[in-house]
Amino acid sequence: MCVIIKNANVTTNRGSYKTDIAIKNNHCFPVDDHFEVNNSKVINASTIITDSILNSFNSRH
């Protein structure tokens, strides 16, 4: 199975940006709007705030 995460906020040593990514066979890679995989799960990250993000923010303030 492949997981596609739409609107993911990706941070690297070159900065942060929003993109769509796919995770398959323990590998993560960027994808474009035309990327399709049968039997994939799509997650819209623009509506998700995880506990780890909130915990990280709270520990710094």
Secondary structure, DSSP 8 states (H G I E B T S, - for coil): -EEEEEEEEEEETTEEEEEEEEEETTEEEEE-TT---TTEEEEEGGG---HHHHHHHHHH-
